[in-house]
Amino acid sequence: MKNMTYRNLMTAIKKIQKKGWSFEEAEKSARRIFAQYEAYPMGMSIEAQIDQLLTKEEWEEENKQ
């Protein structure tokens, strides 16, 4: 995935949703990741950024403290 097409966006959203995030949260994250990649194309790939996202449970656990 390099360009933000509808198909790539939906693929990214589905991958993020598998980590426990709702559709709305996943869409915001996916759009942010695509924007970051567009600004810095030589950085991490979109797939790598999605893999580094915390699951919803991990995020909630970190924010409890």
Secondary structure as UniProt FT lines:
FT   HELIX           6..17
FT   TURN            18..20
FT   HELIX           23..39
FT   TURN            41..42
FT   HELIX           46..52
FT   HELIX           56..64
//
